[in-house]
Amino acid sequence: MAQDLFEIMHSMRAMRRLKPDPVPDDVVRQILRAAIGAPNGGNRQRWRFLVVTDPEVKSQVQVYYQRAFEDHVRDAYLHGEAPPGMTKEQHLRQLGAVEYLTVHFHEAPVWIVPCMEGGETPRRAEGAGIYPAVQNMLLAARALGLGATLTTRHTNYQREVDEIFALPEGVHSYAILPIGYPMGNFGPTRRGSLADVVDGSRWGEPAPFDLGDGA
């Protein structure tokens, strides 16, 4: 029986250490069915989902994924402030998990790559047509006991990676979800308080009700 939805949401950590064990086809199919159940603009369903298992394709993409880590991600962790709800030490431990995923990215047994038809370059508003499907897949994976994470780092090299995926002109990848059985455990996510992120009708105004966390 599926776990309570709210329990799933609040324990759905980004699982970056994944076992290489294969994921059964029926399980991947359940995740994909969750994806296409998501809302999308005008029910146009302009999405397509690559199920990437080819080791050569994954290895080619991993090269760009690691390059983006070395160019941008590592320094952001080392020199940036810890996010709300985390200490600097916890943030640096997270860097270890991020680096592990970077090095072992291609070893995740299956990737799901959500793609969508669009213009010459992806636009922010188009994300509304694909990211609800991504969230459905993450929730489904968690409910099925699978680890996953949403990563868009490859888009630093959008053209090169989309070519590896053989996407036709006007179609772009919006994320990669590496999916597999987790090495670690699910658990409560680390977040700041509602008071840190919720305002009223205008930026900086207090919320119109008690946020329940001391605000």
Secondary structure in CASP SS format (residue, H / E / C, confidence):
PFRMAT SS
TARGET T0000
AUTHOR 0000-0000-0000
METHOD secondary structure of the structure
MODEL  1
M C 1.00
A C 1.00
Q C 1.00
D C 1.00
L H 1.00
F H 1.00
E H 1.00
I H 1.00
M H 1.00
H H 1.00
S C 1.00
M C 1.00
R C 1.00
A C 1.00
M C 1.00
R C 1.00
R C 1.00
L E 1.00
K C 1.00
P C 1.00
D C 1.00
P C 1.00
V C 1.00
P C 1.00
D H 1.00
D H 1.00
V H 1.00
V H 1.00
R H 1.00
Q H 1.00
I H 1.00
L H 1.00
R H 1.00
A H 1.00
A H 1.00
I H 1.00
G C 1.00
A C 1.00
P C 1.00
N C 1.00
G H 1.00
G H 1.00
N H 1.00
R C 1.00
Q C 1.00
R C 1.00
W E 1.00
R E 1.00
F E 1.00
L E 1.00
V E 1.00
V E 1.00
T C 1.00
D C 1.00
P H 1.00
E H 1.00
V H 1.00
K H 1.00
S H 1.00
Q H 1.00
V H 1.00
Q H 1.00
V H 1.00
Y H 1.00
Y H 1.00
Q H 1.00
R H 1.00
A H 1.00
F H 1.00
E H 1.00
D H 1.00
H H 1.00
V H 1.00
R H 1.00
D H 1.00
A H 1.00
Y H 1.00
L H 1.00
H H 1.00
G C 1.00
E C 1.00
A C 1.00
P C 1.00
P C 1.00
G C 1.00
M C 1.00
T C 1.00
K H 1.00
E H 1.00
Q H 1.00
H H 1.00
L H 1.00
R H 1.00
Q H 1.00
L H 1.00
G H 1.00
A H 1.00
V H 1.00
E H 1.00
Y H 1.00
L H 1.00
T H 1.00
V H 1.00
H H 1.00
F H 1.00
H H 1.00
E H 1.00
A C 1.00
P C 1.00
V E 1.00
W E 1.00
I E 1.00
V E 1.00
P E 1.00
C E 1.00
M E 1.00
E E 1.00
G C 1.00
G C 1.00
E C 1.00
T C 1.00
P C 1.00
R C 1.00
R H 1.00
A H 1.00
E H 1.00
G H 1.00
A H 1.00
G H 1.00
I C 1.00
Y H 1.00
P H 1.00
A H 1.00
V H 1.00
Q H 1.00
N H 1.00
M H 1.00
L H 1.00
L H 1.00
A H 1.00
A H 1.00
R H 1.00
A H 1.00
L C 1.00
G C 1.00
L C 1.00
G E 1.00
A E 1.00
T C 1.00
L C 1.00
T E 1.00
T C 1.00
R H 1.00
H H 1.00
T H 1.00
N H 1.00
Y H 1.00
Q H 1.00
R H 1.00
E H 1.00
V H 1.00
D H 1.00
E H 1.00
I H 1.00
F C 1.00
A C 1.00
L C 1.00
P C 1.00
E C 1.00
G C 1.00
V E 1.00
H E 1.00
S E 1.00
Y C 1.00
A C 1.00
I E 1.00
L E 1.00
P E 1.00
I E 1.00
G E 1.00
Y C 1.00
P E 1.00
M C 1.00
G C 1.00
N C 1.00
F C 1.00
G C 1.00
P C 1.00
T C 1.00
R C 1.00
R C 1.00
G C 1.00
S C 1.00
L H 1.00
A H 1.00
D H 1.00
V C 1.00
V C 1.00
D C 1.00
G C 1.00
S C 1.00
R C 1.00
W C 1.00
G C 1.00
E C 1.00
P C 1.00
A C 1.00
P C 1.00
F C 1.00
D C 1.00
L C 1.00
G C 1.00
D C 1.00
G C 1.00
A C 1.00
END
